[in-house]
Amino acid sequence: MAAHEQRRRDLIVIGASAGGVDALKRIAAKLPGDLPAAVLMVLHVWPEGPSLLPQILNSAGELTAVHPYDGEALEYGRIYVAPPDVHLTVAASVVRLVRGPKENRHRPAVDPLFRTAAALYGPRVVACVLTGTMDDGTAGALAVRRHGGAIIVQDPADALHDGMPASVINNVPVDHVLPLEAIPAKLIELVGNGLPASTAAPFEITDADLAEARITDLDMDAIENVDRRGKPSVFACPECNGILWEVEDEGLLRFRCRVGHAYTASSLSVEQSERLEDALWTAFRSLEETAGLHRRIADRARARGHVRVASEHEAAAETQDESARVLRELILKPRPAVEWPEKEHAES
């Protein structure tokens, strides 16, 4: 399965998040054992525990599903599943497993798989985005589109969670929007036919393609190359506090720091909100502890007859209590849901 050869679509990449186990199982159940394509799947999973997805997929259909090893050869009729806490990507004819920087708050993330597949396999790629929240997979789908690949998206009305499918639809010209039950047949159709005439010209891998593909490997030259496409933003990376570079990618606003952490505007907003909440809880705890310390000192001072010192510490404790009360109300106050507008009106 050499990356530079072009015959037909023979690399299927699939991304899913919440609700994805059942969706991936139902797709695997309808793919034939002699499928003339390799299938790679990324599901957002908890990083600490084992993943049973390969066993689930093996029991569902005819294809063999595995957690691959780094450098394993790509073969037709196999499903390669991203293990927990590592990105699944592709290189020339092989699978890569890289514990690189998180993208869109996830590792594994969908975008690195889609991005590397697009860069090396171009129009031979079929990318499929299934149920999930937020928008991981959107930037990767843009890359697949730029390089002539086909894009299938689960109908948001059919998805358990419509965030990921809706984001792709709103930001990328997709080829097919289908209910889950119709996706396997479309995958079989696409890999069974030759490449469309519009993509029949030889596919060339550019330096920019390779630079974007190597980011997950912490290739600093590649990161600097991609940075030059954008400009420094006023925002800090929530993961490492480095400067985030702002990249306008065909209407999709993206951010990436110097060491490779990447966000869309919406995922950055969520991450910043969570970091803010963490900071508020830390401040609340500190205020409560400080108030308690002042009361302890006041009690000891009053017991020893130091009335003025006791009064000063009691007043300080009351000030800390009031500040803690304000913070507690802010933390517990319900926050309105944010509706992200569509591409023509949005920055994400």
Buried (B, 14 or more C-beta within 10 A) or exposed (E): BEBEEBEBBBBBBBBBBBBBBBBBBBBBBBBEEEBBBBBBBBBBBEBEEEBEBBEBBBEBBBBBBBBBEEEBEBEBBBBBBBBBBBBBBBBEBBBBBBBBBBBBBBBBBBBBBBBBBBBBBBBBBBBBBBBBBBBBBBBBBBBBBBBBBBBBBBBBEBBBBBBBBBBBBBBBEBBBBBEBEBBBEBBBEBBEEEBEEEBEEEBEBEEBBBBBBBBBBBBEEBBEBBBEBBEEBEBBBBBEEBBBBBBEBEBBBBBBBBBBBBBBBBBBBBBBEEEEEEEBEEBBEBBBEBBEBBBEBBEEBBEEEBEEBBEBBBEBBEBBBEBBEEBBEEEEEEEEEEEBEEBEEBBB
